[in-house]
Amino acid sequence: MSELNPFSRVLQKHAGRAKERLLQNLGKADRTTDEDFDLHVKNFSKQQNAVMRLHKEFKNYYMCIRAMQAARRSLMDTVCELYEPCWDGVEQFLFKTEVSNKNFDDFCDKINCELVAPVGTYLCQFPEFTNKISKRNRKLLDYDNSRHNLQNLETMKKREETKIAKAKEQLEEARNHFEVINSELHEELPALYDSRVSFFATHLRNLFQSEAGFHKQDAALFIDINGILEKLNDAYKKGSLMAKSKICLESMENGAESKLPDPDYFLSKDNNSSDNEIKIESEKLEECKIEEKKVEESKVQEDGSSVSTNESIAFSTPPTTTERNMNLEMLSEMSIVDEDVKSENKIKGEASPSGFNVLYQVQGTYKYAAEDSDELSFNVGDIIDVVEYDDPEEQEEGWLMGVFNGKKGLFPANFTSRI
């Protein structure tokens, strides 16, 4: 009998909630209301939608920057290959284009570390609060059910003191459970809502400061590259470039190899005037980065804490044109196979191995630990079969009935995404 007690207690609890919800919906039973809490929940929902929207836009912005970075690098590689070794300013041109590519890489990393990842971390706390709000509402149903049960027993003509005493104990227990979680949410929800101002200002400052620093460095490099190209054009007009070209052609005819200089080689040279200019340019860039770092440190001191996170979106070095074409072919083949598999498996109403009638499948997007014995526990990425409630009237808003690892139970819908 001891093994059946927890199960029967859960059934009794769900039956009481379903009955109480039905009576309240029909207007035959009053419900406990809290206007302040309803306002907190409304603000919470509005804040959650705003953060989700901002996170989506940050991710899209970051992906577009990565695509622009790949296009920029491909363009610069082509231009460097076409810039002939005998032309004036080849060393400075190669060096500055490589520095420009490096600045773009640093800018992309900064956008990911200071915007995308922190906002994603901030967003992860909302499902926990959603689950806590749902639990609070269930505890409120238990409290109202116990309250109405006691009222019915006290109004009966034949009073049964034993049942009345037990009903009072149940009411007191339900009230304690409800008040604990209710008081916690009354403190946590307003604090979370107030944090939106600092959250909004901090991350927008990170965005605009990163943009300003990157474009300032990029503009200085492009002005220098423009000056190199103007000198090349002037040399062509004066005719001095033709003499150099003849010397290069003669050396190639004599069997000498003509290769573009390596930008890393110019960084290590310090023997002539052009190398000294490159060295000076690199020192200027380092000074710009030091100034930017000081601005960030002053920003951290003003805020009281710096934004940091271990989460990041991993991206490899932008691929070449050949690699991109190969990847596109592989992705198209994989998508065709994946669509065939999904079309075979996603048939509404197919039976699962456990014998339940499966409506559709969902995949865990957040980890969830069951709080009651009639709930399911799952991790991120787990596949859950969604089935019908045994009694449709027992269905709770925001909760689904599913089968996972052979066990049937409830789980929160907002912790999963439909496949």
N, C-alpha and C positions, 0 to 999 in steps of 0.2 A: 504493500500500500504506500510505503514511503516514496517509491519511485514514481507513483502516479500523482502524488500530491503536487509537485511543481507543475506538471502538465495540466492538471485540472485547475490549478490556480490561474495559469495563463489563459486557459479557455474561459474561465469565469470573468477574468479581467476584460478580455476582448468582447465578450458578450455584453458585459455591463456598459462598456464604452459605446458599442454599436446601438444598444437600446437607448442610452442617454442622448446620443447624437440624433437619433430618429425622433425622439420626443421633443428635443429642442427645435429641430427643423420644422416639426408640425405645430410648434407653438404651445405644446402641452406641458412643457417644463421650462422654467426660467434658467438662464445661464449667467454665470459670474462674468461681469464685464470689467475692463480696466482700460479707460480711454488713454491714459498716459502710455501704457504698454503698446496699445494699438498704434500710437503715434511713433513710438520707437521702432516698431516693426516696419512701418511705412517708410521712415527715413533710412532704415537698414536696406530695404529693397531698392530704394532709389540710389543709395551709395554703391551697392553691389553692381547694379547695372552700369553706373558711370565708370567704375574701375574696370569692369569687363570690356567696356567699349574703348577705354583709353589703352588698355593692354593690347587689344586687337590692333589698334592703330599704330602703336609703337612697334609691334612685331612686323606689320606690313611695311612701315617706314624703314625698319632695319633690313628687311629682305630686299627692298628697292635699292638701298644704299649698297648692299653686297653685290647686286646685279650691276650697278653703276661702277663699282670698284673693278669687277671683272672686265667690263667694257673698257674702262680707262686703262687698265694694265695691258689689255690686248692691243689697244691703239698705240700706247707708248712703245710696246715691244716692236710693233711694225714700223713706227717712225724711226726708232733707233737702228733697226736693220737697214732702212733706206738712207740713213745719214751716212754718207761715204767717208771713209777714214781720212781721205786727203782734204776734206773740207775744213775750213776754219772753225775753231771752237768745238771740235768733236768731243774733246775730253770733258769740258764743262757741260756740254749738252747731255751727254750720257749720265754724268753724275747727278745733275739736277732732276732729270726725269726719274731716276731711281729714287732720289729723296722724295719726290712727289708721290710715287707709288707707296713708299713707306709711310708717309704722313696719312695717306688714305686708309692704309691698314690700321694704323693706330686710332684713327677716327672711328672706324667701324667697331673696333674692340671697345672703345669707350662708350659708344651708344649702347652696345649690348650689356656691358657691365654696370652702367649707371642708370639705364632706363628699363630695358626689356626684363632683365633678370629680377631687379628689385620690385618692379610692379607685379611680376608673376608671383613672387614670394608674398607680397601684401595681399594678393587676391586669394591665396590658399586658405586664409583664415575664415573666409565667408562661408564655405560649406560646413565648417564646424559650428558656426553660430546658427546656421539654418537648421542643422540637426538638433541643436539645443533648444531652439524655439519650438520645433515640432514636439520634442519631448515635454516641454513645458505645457503645451496645449493638451497632450495626452494626460498629464498629471491633473490638469484642470478638469478634464472630463471625469476622471476618477473621483475628484473631490465633489463635483456636482452630483455625481451618481450616489455617492455615500450620503450626501446631505439630503437628497430626495428620499433615499431609502429610510433614513431615520425619521423624516417627517411622516412618511406613510405609516410606519410602525407606531408612532405616537398618536396618530389620529384614528387608529383602529379602535373599535368598540371594546374588543377583548384585548387588553394590553398584555403583552408577553415581555416581562421585565428582562428575562435572559436575552432575548433577541435584541431588545432595545439597548441593553448594556454592550452587547457585542457590536451593534451598529454604531454606537458612540465611539468605541475603540477604533473601528475602521475609519470613521470620519476624522478622528484626531490624527491617525496615521496618514491618511490622504492629505490632510491640511498641512502637515509638517513637510511631506515630500514636495508639495506644490510650492509652499512658501520659500523653501530653500532655493530651488532653481529660479523661482520668480524674482526673488531679491537679487540674485546674481545677475540676471539679465537686465534688471532695472539699473544696475551700475555699469555693466559692460557695454550695452548697446549705445548709450549716450556718449561714453568715452570713445568708442570706435567711430561714431559719427563726427565727433569734434576733431578727430585726427585727420579728417579729409583736407583741412586747410593747409596744414604743414606738408602733408603728402603731395598735394597738388603743386604748391609753390616750389618745393624742393626739387621735384623731378622736372618741372618745366625749366627751372634755373639750370639744371644739369644739361638739358637739351640745348638751350640757347648759348650757354657758355662753351660747350663743346663745338657747336657750329661756328661761333665767332672765332675761337682759337684755330680751328682747322682752316677756315677760309682766309684768315689773316696770313698764315704760313703759305697756303697754296697761292695766294695772290702774289706774295713776294717772289716765290719760285717762278711763276709764270711771267712776271715782269722781267726777271733775269733771262729766262729762255727767249723771250721776245727780243731782248737786246742782242743775244747771241745770233739769232736769225737775221737781225738787221745788219750786223757786221758781216755775216756770210753774204748777204745780198749786195752790200757795198763792195766787198772783195770781188764779186763776180762782175759788177759794173766797171771796176777799175781794170779788170783783166788779169789780176794777180792770181786768181783762182785757176785760170787755164794753165799757167805754168806749173802749178802744183799738180794738177791733174795729169799733165804729160809725164812728170817724174814718177807718179804712181803707176801709170800705164807701162812705162819702161821697166820699172822694178817687177811688175807682174809678168811682163814678157820674158824677163831674165829668170823667172822661176820663183821669185820671192812671193811668199804668201801674204795676202792682204786680208787682215781680220779686224773686226771692230774691237777697240780696246775694252778691257774689263773694267767696269766702274769701281770694283773693289781695289783694283790696282792703283787707281788715281788717288784713293783715300790714303794709301800708304806712302805715296811719293812725296818728297819734299826737297827736290833738287833744282827746280826751275821756277820761273815767275808764275806760270799758269797753275802749277801745283800749289803754290802758296795762295793763290786766289781761291782755289777749291778748299784749301784748309781753312781760310778765313770764312768762307761761306758756311762750312760745317760748324765752325765755332758760333756764327751768328744764329744758326738754327738751334744749337744747343742752348744759347742764351734765351731764345724765344720759349723753348720748352721749359727752362728753369723758371722764367717769369710766369708761365701758365701754371706751373706746379705751385708757385707761391700763392697765386690767386685762389687755387683750389684749397690750399691749406688755410688761408684766411676765411674762405667760405665754410670750411669744417668747423673752425673756431666759433664762427657766428652761430651756426646751427647747433653746436654742442656735441654733435656726433656725425660721423661720416657714413655715407651709404655704402654698405658692403654686402656681398653675397657670394655664396659658393656656386650658385646656379648660373649657367651660361649656355648659350646655344653654340654648339661646336660647328665651325666651318673650316674646311680645308683651304689650301691655296687655290685661287681661281684656276680652273682647268684650261688647257689649250683648246683650240678649235677642234682638233681631231678627237680629243678626249670627250669634249662636249657632245659631238656627234655620236660617238660610241655609247655614251651614257643615255642619250635620248633614245637610241635604238633599243638598248636593254630595258629602259623604263617602259617603252611602248609594248614590248613583248611581255614583260611582267604584268602590266595592267590588263592585257588581253586575257592572260591565264587567270589573273585574280578575278576578273569579271565573270569568267566561265565558272569558276569555283563558287562564287557568291550566288550566281543564278541557280546553281544546283542545290545549294544549301539553304538559301533564304526562301523557303516555301512556307507560307503562313499555315499554321495548324499542324506542322509535321510533328510526329511523336519523338520525344527524346529517349535516350537509352533507359531512363528511369521510368518510362511509361506515361509521363505527363504530356498533356497537349500543349505544345510550345507555341506561343503567339509570335514572339520574335526574340532576338538576343540582344543583350547589352554588354558593354565592356566597362570595367571599373576604371574611372578616371581619378579617383581618390581612394585611399585606404579607409576601410570602415570596420570597426569592431562592434559586434553585436552587444547590445545592452540588456536585451531580454532573451529568454530561451527560444522565443519564436522568431528571432531575427537571424539573418545571415551575416557572416563575417567574410570579407574578401579583400584582396590587395589590388593595386593598380595593374591593369592589364588582364585581370581574370574575366572569363566569359561566363555570363549568367543567363540561363533560360528563363524568360518571363512567361508565367502561366496565369490562368484565370484564378480569381478568388473562389473558394468553395461557396461562399455566400457573397454576392455582389454588394449587399448592403453593408458588409463589414469593411469594404475598401476605404482606406484612409487617404486623404488628399496628400500628395507628395510621396506616397509609398507604393511600392510594387510588390507583387508576390512572385517569387522566383525559385528556381531549383539550381543548386550549386553543390558539387561534390556529393550528389545523392540526397542532399537535405533540402527540404522545402521550407521557406520562411519569408519574412518581410525584409525589405531593404529600402533605403532612401533613394528616390529616383535621381536627385541632383548629384549623387556621388557616381553616376554612371552616364554613359552616352550610348545611344542606340547605334547598332552596327548596321 
